[in-house]
Amino acid sequence: MNTLIERLISKIKQKKELAGVSDETVNEVLVKLFKREPKLFKELSIKFNEKSAAYTKTIKLARAKLRRSYGLFRVEKVEDDFKNVEKVLSSHSSTKERTSFYSELYPQLFSITGKPAVILDLGCGVNPFSVEVMKLKMLKYYAYDISEKEVELLNLFFAWKHSSDERFVGKAEVLDASKIELVRKLPAADVCFMFKLTDILDRGKGHKKTEEVMKAVPSKWLVISFPTLTMSGKKMTAPHRNWMEWLCQRLGYEFKVLNFPNEIFYVVRKGEL
Ligand SMILES: C[S@@+](CC[C@H](N)C(=O)[O-])C[C@H]1O[C@@H](n2cnc3c(N)ncnc32)[C@H](O)[C@@H]1O
């Protein structure tokens, strides 16, 4: 039998926009509420009745407090945007370009890697919104970027998505992917995306940083992409990154190449963890 508090927490979180709040947070709100209104707690402890005025009032006050304190009203406000994933993806240039081929990209990627159950996305931008196109049933998605704004938006999106499908769990965190010790400690994954990130990490100083990150990421597969347009918007005459191919050979990683408009993807097999 669940305790009084557990039953209240579960009821409070049935509201879609509160489903992503942790049990501890709801617990804290309830404890404070009962301190302020001990009569409510007393009534519910003596007779727990879901039709009682005390029960209705407790649920209402706790939900209102959660919405106020944690800014959760924002989820409701942006929910329409989340339904319109294409609009969010179009807000960033990398993902905007991909909207024309995301639906081909993921089946091709997963036909090589197998369907992942755990994905890491380094320097993710808003790419995790494309999870809607991946058509994966069970998925843990860990997304990392140095932009706090992106991370905040992604966590709202993940909470919203989890509330409509419990088999999806997403978490975004601020993380500098050039910090190798942090990368090493990331959750073990099936696939790690590094889309249009390595040029930024290497900063034109060779490819040592990319090599270190590739070695450190705890993932069986890495998917590393590069733009195939020059800075002036012309098509590159040689879009392949020879250094990436040599690097994979040196490290003993097998790879396949996928070409899409304006972007080349290296699907790299690191092997079992
Ligand atoms: C060109 S965008 C690519 C975004 C996304 N991967 C995509 O392709 O749709 C580069 C992203 O990397 C992030 N970034 C830059 N330096 C980073 C670093 N050291 N660690 C993690 N993310 C970084 C930026 O904030 C930005 O979102």
The ligand as an SDF file (V2000), in Angstrom:
LIG
                    3D

 27 29  0  0  0  0  0  0  0  0999 V2000
   27.0480   24.1340  -35.4150 C   0  0  0  0  0  0  0  0  0  0  0  0
   26.0840   23.9400  -33.9560 S   0  0  0  0  0  0  0  0  0  0  0  0
   25.5430   22.2750  -34.2060 C   0  0  0  0  0  0  0  0  0  0  0  0
   24.3510   21.9150  -33.3920 C   0  0  0  0  0  0  0  0  0  0  0  0
   23.8830   20.4800  -33.5420 C   0  0  0  0  0  0  0  0  0  0  0  0
   24.8990   19.5180  -33.2040 N   0  0  0  0  0  0  0  0  0  0  0  0
   23.4010   20.2570  -34.9310 C   0  0  0  0  0  0  0  0  0  0  0  0
   24.1900   19.8730  -35.7940 O   0  0  0  0  0  0  0  0  0  0  0  0
   22.2170   20.4700  -35.1920 O   0  0  0  0  0  0  0  0  0  0  0  0
   27.3110   23.7560  -32.7060 C   0  0  0  0  0  0  0  0  0  0  0  0
   26.7540   23.5770  -31.3090 C   0  0  0  0  0  0  0  0  0  0  0  0
   27.8120   23.2130  -30.4370 O   0  0  0  0  0  0  0  0  0  0  0  0
   27.7190   23.9160  -29.2330 C   0  0  0  0  0  0  0  0  0  0  0  0
   29.0750   23.9790  -28.6760 N   0  0  0  0  0  0  0  0  0  0  0  0
   30.1040   24.7920  -29.0400 C   0  0  0  0  0  0  0  0  0  0  0  0
   31.2110   24.5060  -28.3310 N   0  0  0  0  0  0  0  0  0  0  0  0
   30.8870   23.4770  -27.4990 C   0  0  0  0  0  0  0  0  0  0  0  0
   31.6010   22.7310  -26.5230 C   0  0  0  0  0  0  0  0  0  0  0  0
   32.8840   22.9900  -26.2370 N   0  0  0  0  0  0  0  0  0  0  0  0
   30.9450   21.7590  -25.8430 N   0  0  0  0  0  0  0  0  0  0  0  0
   29.6420   21.4980  -26.0970 C   0  0  0  0  0  0  0  0  0  0  0  0
   28.9140   22.1680  -27.0170 N   0  0  0  0  0  0  0  0  0  0  0  0
   29.5260   23.1350  -27.7170 C   0  0  0  0  0  0  0  0  0  0  0  0
   27.1020   25.2450  -29.6170 C   0  0  0  0  0  0  0  0  0  0  0  0
   26.4730   25.8770  -28.5200 O   0  0  0  0  0  0  0  0  0  0  0  0
   26.1220   24.8270  -30.7200 C   0  0  0  0  0  0  0  0  0  0  0  0
   24.8570   24.5010  -30.1880 O   0  0  0  0  0  0  0  0  0  0  0  0
  1  2  1  0
  2  3  1  0
  2 10  1  0
  3  4  1  0
  4  5  1  0
  5  6  1  0
  5  7  1  0
  7  8  2  0
  7  9  1  0
 10 11  1  0
 11 12  1  0
 11 26  1  0
 12 13  1  0
 13 14  1  0
 13 24  1  0
 14 15  1  0
 14 23  1  0
 15 16  2  0
 16 17  1  0
 17 18  1  0
 17 23  2  0
 18 19  1  0
 18 20  2  0
 20 21  1  0
 21 22  2  0
 22 23  1  0
 24 25  1  0
 24 26  1  0
 26 27  1  0
M  CHG  2   2   1   9  -1
M  END
$$$$
